[in-house]
């Protein structure tokens, strides 16, 4: 039986998994994101009992994904200082002795929805994850979008609500989208965890406004056929309808779109989109410039 490895690497945890050629998951676990060497040692130990053909990695970033770069596969200016300059792709290849195909954690989530979820059958989509941080991946005409580097849509500027005097938490930009609307920003603004806020708390209206601004900007720049929101913050059922409402105000009928219940969607794969996207990477041997299979 052919076996493929998946590693979804986030800021708080890594999720390694093994599946067969039919994407049936055989085993998976969660490993806290600690010091690099200890984290990769635990990941390698998990894979010891399997005969892998290849591994797909979706890593937190920023990460160098230019295969012609001498620092390819290296994590760059992450706030996680222990991981700065760490060659995660090279280290995994050395430990596992199989090909390792890498992209960002949000790219693999986007890929998972594109191959197996709500974006099946479209040519273009954007996936936002809203959790401990905010990031987004995009596919256009069957390709993961990458230029000089991978997109960093979580750090776009948004217009701050006049009633919101929160300074923002981003260590680089303070009040960018992530600095104002990621889970830690919500908690800092409210003075308690976001999950404890009632559905009618004013913080949700502010959150919806910032995410709607981001969706509107992306819709104008990339014109995707569907925009998908995932991540822990999006588990609030009232939030997506509020984003749709605010999006309509920003669009002002300028660009024709599908009905907003179809255009702005929630993630559909029960938090498995990242692992499934990693498996697609492993199976297809893909890099960001490769055309994806429909």
N, C-alpha and C positions, 0 to 999 in steps of 0.2 A: 504494500500500500504506500503510495506517495504521500509524504507529509510535508506541510508547509508551516513555517513559524510566522507569527505576528507579534510585534511589540508596539503597543501604543504607549508612548512616553509622555506623560504630562508633568506639570509642575509639582503635583502632590503625590502622584502614584504612577507606576508603570504597570501595564497589563500585558503580560506575555500570554500567548495562546498557541495551540497547535491544531491544525485542521487537515482534513484529507482533500483530495482534488475536487470533491463536490462541495467544499466549504462547510462540511460538517465538523463542528468544533469538538475535538477529542478531549482537550484539557485546557484549562486556563487558570490563572491566579492573579493576585494583586500584590505588588511590592512597593512599599513606600519609597518615594524619591528621597534618597539620602545622599551620602557622599558617592561620587561616581564609581570608584572601585568596588565599594561594597554593593552598590545597586547592580552593577553588571555581573558581579560574582553570583548574586542571587538569581539573576536572570539566566545565566549560563547553567547553574545547577538545575533550574527548572527544565531546561531543554536536554539535560544529560540522557534522559531515558528515551529520546526520540531520534530517529534517523531523518533529519531534515534535508530537503532538497534546496530550499532557499528561505530567506527571511525578509519580510517587509517591515520596515521601521517607520513609524510616524512619530517624530520627536518634537517636543517643545523647542522653541527657538528664541532668538533667530539662529539659524543654522546655515552653513555654507553648502549650497546644493549645486554649485557649478562644478561639473566633473573635470573641467580643465584647470581648476584652481588648486594650488598646492595645499590649501587648507580645506579641501572638499571633505564633507562629513563632520566638520568641527562645529561645535556650538560656539556662538559668538557672544555678543554683549548681553547676555541674559542677566537679570537681577540675581539669579542664583550663582553667586560668585564662584563657588566651588566647581561649577560646570563650565565656566568661561574658558575657552580655548581647549576644551576636551574633545578629542577625536572619537566621537561615539561610534561612527560607522567603522572606522579602522579597528577599534578595540573589539567590537562585536564580531567582525570578520575574523580577527585573530583568534578569538575564543571559540567561535562556533565552526569555523572552517567551512563555511558555505557562503554563497553570494548574499550580500545584504543590500537591498534596494531601499532607498530612503527618500522621504519627503517630510513635510511638517505634520504635526498632529491634526491641524484643521484641514489640511489637504486630504489626509486619509479619511477623515470624517466626510468630507465632500465627496470623495471617491466612493465611499461606502453607499451613500445615498444615491449617487449616480448609477452605480452598478446594480444595487440590490433594493433600493428604497424609493422614496417619493419622486426622485428625479430620473427614474428609468424612462427611456424613450425621448428625452429632450436632448438638445444639442448643447445647452449652456445652463449653468446654475451657479449659485453662490451659497456657501454654507457659513453661517456665523455660529461660533460657540460663545456662550455668555456664561461664564462661571468665575473661577478664581481670577482669570484674565479674560480678555476678549480677543479673538482672532477670527480670521475668515480665510477660506479657500475658495477658489473659483475654477470652473471648467468652461471653456469656450470652444465650440466646434470639436469637441472630443479631446481637448488637451487641457491638462492642468496649466494654469497661467503662471509663468515665471519670466522675469526679465533679468535686470541686473542682480536682483535677489528675489526671494519669494515675497508675495504681497504681505504687508503689515497693516491690514485694514483696521485692526483694533486700535491703532494709534492715529487715526484720522482726527482732524479737528471737528468739533461740533459747536454750534452756538449754545452757550450756556443759558439756561433758563434764568430770567431776571430774578425769580424768587428763590433760586438755588445759590446760596452763598458758600457752598462746599468748595474747598480749594482744589480738590483732586488728589489722587494718590500715585499717579504714575511717576516713578523716580526720574524719568527723562523729560516728560512733557507736562506733568501735573494734571492739567484738565483736558487731556485728549479723551477719546471715547472710552478707552479702558480705565483711565484715571477717574472718570465720572460715573461709569455704569457697570463695571465689573462687580462681582459679589462683595469683595472687601470694601469697595467704595459705597455700595448700598448700606452695608453694616455700619461703616464709619459715619455716614450722613445721618442714619437713623438712631445710632447709639445702641443698636442691638442687632443680632443676626437677621438677615433678610427673611428667613423662614418663619420668624416670629411676628412679622408685620402683617396686620390685617389687610384684606384685599382692597379696602378703600383708603389705605394710607396714602398720603400725597406723594410719598417716595415712588410709588409705582407709576404715577402720572409722569413724573420727571424721568424715570427710567424708560418708559415707553417713548417719550419724546426724543431722547438721545438715540435710541435704537431705530426709531423711524427716520431720523435724520440720516443715519448711516445707511439704511436701506434705500432711501431716496437717492443719496449720492451714488451708491453702487448701481442703482437702476439706470441712472443717467450716464455713468461712465462705461459700464459693461453691457448694459441691456440684456441681462440674463432672462431666461424663460421662467425661472422660479428662484426665489430666495428662501432659504431654509434657516430656521433658528433652532439651535440645540444648546445643551449645557444646563447646569443645575439651576441657574436663575430662571430659565424658561419653564421650569416645572410649576410655576404659578399660573393657573388656568386663565386668570383674568388678563394676563400680560399681552398675549398675542393679539386678541381683539383690540386692545388699546393701541398697540403698535400699528395695526391696520388703519385705525381711525386717524391717528396722527400722520401716517404716511399719506393718506388721501389729502390732508390739509396741505402738506408740503408739495405734493405733485400738482395740485390745483387743476387736474384734468389735462395737463400739458401733454403727456405721453399716454397713448392708449396702451393698456395692460389687460391681461386676463382679469377676471373677478379676483378681488383681493384675497378671498378665501382659497383661491388656487395659486395666486402669485406669491403671497407671503404665507409660508407653511411652517409647521412645527416638525421637528425631526421624527422619523417614522420607524426607526429600527431598534427602539428600546435600549438606547445607549450602546448598541453593538456596532454602530456605523464605523467607528474608528478601527476596531479589530477587523471587521470585514474589509475595510479599505486596505489595511495592511496585508491581508491575505491576497487581495487583488494585486497589490504590488509584487508580492512574492511569486505568485503564479505567472504573472505576465512579464516579469523581469523589467518593470517599467521604471523610467526616469521621467521627470516633469515634461520633457519635450516629446514624449512618446504618445501617439494617438491611442486613446483608450478603446477597448472593445465595447461595442454596444450589446 
